Every structure is written in C-alpha cells, then in structure tokens.
C-alpha cells in the first residue's frame, strides 16, 4: 500500500472466476424458472425446499433431455424434479406453498404430495444433464406441473437462489416412454426398524415380469446409511446382474447413477436392494447421542430406505445403446471448467468436493489452494493424469487456516489455468 500497490507477477494472477454457461447442451427448447428467488438463511442449517413450477405448455411434448441450472452453486447441493398432472396433487402442493411464508415449501426426502414421475430430472454438482437415447424419453402434457426439490447446504450468510430447468424436445418421435419405479419399505420382508446401538441390514426385492432395459438407479438413505448393494438374479439363482455397489454411503453426496449402456434385465428376474445402517455411536453422522431407536420418516433425524430405477421395455440391441457416449457427444465442452467447491463457505479441516471438466484430450492436472497473498497452502493434485470429461475430487482443507478468502486453482499440462474463490469461516 505504501508503494502505491504495484502489480505483482502477472503469472501469479489467478484471473477472474470461470462462471458456468447457461447450459451444457446448447439452446433449450423451454426454460422453466422458479417464480421468485428463495432466501436461504445464513444460520448454518441445511434446507430442503420444494418449488412449484407450472409447465405452461398447451400441447403434449416429447422430451430428450432435462437440465437443472442453479443460480447459486455456493449453496445448491442437489436437485430433484417430480412431475404430475393430477389436479389433487397440484392443489395439495399449492396449499403447502401458501402455508409456508418462504418461497416454495419445506419437504425433506420427497415432494409431500403424490407424483406420477418421482425422477423427471436430477442434478448434483459436476453431474451431466439427464439425457436419453434417440426414440427414448419422457412426455410432458398440458396442465402439468414440475415440483423442484432443492437441497441447500449450510450457509453462514444469507444467500439467494432461483434455479431454472432447461427442457430439450426430442428431434425424433418417441417409441418408448421411461418409467420410474421405487423400492420402499413395502418391499421389505421385515418392518423398517433400526434398534439403537446396532448395525442392521434390510433386503428389498422387486420381481421383473417382462424384459426391461434399465437406464439409471438411485439408492437413498439418510444419516445412518452405511452401504448399498443392488443386483438382479435369475429365477434359478444361477445368474447375477450387478447394478450398483456403494460400500461407504455418504448422505451428503448422492446422485443419479446412469449405466454406460442400457442394462438388460430379463423377465422373471428379481431385483435385490440391500441397505445397511449403522445406529451406533461409532457412526459420526448419527443424529442422536446416545443412539436412539429409529423408524422410517422424512426428517433428517429419521431414516429412509428407497431405491429408484428408471427403465424402458426391452428391445433387441438395447445392450449396444451407449448412454455414456450420448452424454460425451452432446455436452458442449469449451475450455477447462472448474466448478464451485462444496461446501463453500467451509471450515478449516472440512472435507470439500471440487468438480472440474476437461476438454477433448488427456492432460495432467494440478489443483492447489492459495491464500489471498498468493502463498500455496495446500497441494491437492500434483500433475495427476485425467481423461477428458467431468471429474470430482474430495480433499481436506488444512487444519489451522484462518478465516478469509482463498483461491483454488486448476492448471493443466496443456497450459490452461482456471480459478475460483473458497471462503473459510470459523
């Protein structure tokens, strides 16, 4: 300051933050936005809020992709979309909305009203949009309403969000409409009850009456969740089809698992979904100390058992339909992109998640954290090779760092450099 603030080494300048584009897929055919911004209080408490979004369409449309675009990535943790044309559900949601003084209405775990499609779309940081192969997709009808459930992470100052939903119409007529099914406690052989100080498992099953091609799956537990294992077996138990294994469940980081190609499950097979829960004091996420008996419920301090899966009727050749290549070929990937950290703000010693996207060639990646004076305080990635596409890394903020603004910077062996701000609070 005394020297009239001369410029430092320009090479040390992290540059302006790299803001995300409006869409990863180009120009949407329809953009639906929350009717008003939602004020998320800076009290350090997470929030689940559902927002009613009428589609406003006057004729039936066929959908090939759905994309959720939060306006405030600093607080947006994940989003799910329910779809309904049922006047009773629409009216019930309106009653809940009118009773909540904030924008939308609070609802943890679901939409609080019945919906025909519980997974019309979904988003977590770093995830690609929900896209469907040609001739496969979803239908949106006149008079329909989308219920957008947003999970906002803890914030330490007031924040606003007004999320939008991008809808992309299918270029070709749909031949198969996607269905969503849910395994719930109704599919269990025993009541969903987790005694205090015990680790227990629940095994749900669903019979598959005819051949299907599975697109994606979404297991869901709360804070006692420990693991998930989902697979399908033949009638004689001689064949097993793996679906998803999550050995270390993390409630704070969950999303939609899309199979690389359509997964064929023959008729007569049975889908098994095994979830394990840890209701002991060794579970650091246990909401009760000492542990208490737990039952099914929607609150954070309750527990849930749910496994969604999306599918269509099987046609020969489905096994060769690649969903991964569909995403890679359609996402508009420009330069390297660095996504907002979560949580942000964070505390010293917190584990944070950072996503980044690389363009069309393999490169070595360095990810480093700097204080406001340009001093390196953490080296999270050191010339690690990464393929093109979207990636997530989880790293700990060094202990003992004072509160304030920090810069995390991604550089590649191709010469790219992008940076964003991380706020640390006490």
Phi, psi and omega in degrees: 000318180296333179267020178066032173051062177293150180292138175280196180295118181302333181291340179272357181285117181291347179081178180286150176303147182265092184287145181288154178285171180293329181207146174275352187246002182100207186281120179288157174279333181210131177244122178245129187233147173310138187294336178207157178294149175258130178268113178261115186292147181272051183256008179074017182247133177288161183216140172246118184228135179254135182239130178278127180227096176298140182285329178071008182280154182249355176214158181294135178235151179255134192249133177252343180200147178228132185227128177260128181237095174294149176271346182225091181289348180291334182242339183289119181262311171197164179222144176228147181241127170257152183233134178211147169242004185284116180303325180295318179292319179297317179293320180296320177295323179295321178297315178297319180297315181292333181280343181263121182295338178277170173298136182073198178215150183286135176199119182259125172096328178209201184257359179069359174222154178294140176228152180284328179231111182279350181220066176290333177191164180202159181207140164225156181305131178088353182275149176284164176298159178280109184240152183235149178296160178305142181070004176238134180180203182237160180249139174234128189246157175303144181081003182278161179221139174262137174249110184264112175264117178253133172259116178257127179287167180302139176232154183243014167208155181300137181226151176245145173218140175220082186290146176244157176239120177267127179248129179245123181281150180287138178279343180233153180299140178284138175254335181222130178264136183287136174250150176238125176244156182230126167274127185228182177304339177294341180266004180269154179275343181231157178300147179278093182218127183242103181295152176298145175066028178227152170252119186230158178237151176232136186241108177258150180226153175217120180286138179255105187286333181219164183300134177226160172243116184273135181263314185205166178216150182218095171288151182214122171228178175251219192283342177273352182303137182239320181198163173223143172219121183233132180202170177236146180234152177284165181302327180267005179062022179266349180230135178234131178250109178295142177241301176203143175231125177236092185289336181230090183293136177231107181302328186278358180215091183221156182193200182264125174263115179259130181290147179302321174228163176304133185259114182279125172240114183293154174299144183095345177283167178233131175273131178247135177229109184251120180242136179249143183229140181245102180254046178244170179289346177285345175278106184294343179267359181302124183287351183240133176222107005287165180302146178239156174303144187230142176233177179290137178186169186269342183287158177304323183277357171269190178225157181224154170229115179204139177221106177277146166214141181255139185205168171227164173298140185285142169231145178306135181096354180301328183299339182265359179277113184270123174275327179299312181293329177301314179295314183297324185280341185253337180291131178279105183250112177267236178286176177302139180237139177245123184271159178299142177289154175223128359282157177206108011292157178232173176245157174305135182081357176294149169270127181241157178246132179232130176253151174211155181237133180247145179286212201272019178217150178294144183208160174269135187243135171241131178234120189224149179249131181238148170278178187293344178267004178087009179274130179291128180243350178198135174247103186271325174225136183234092179053048178273132181287135178224142176279165176297152179124194183262140183222154175232138174231148178238124182220158180266139170289132181303142178292147174087000179289135178288159178293157181142189182266136177230160179243124169255134191231132176252126175235152181234162178290350176275359176096003180277153177210124176226149186221156172216167184262137173241124178264130175253136178234165179274000000 
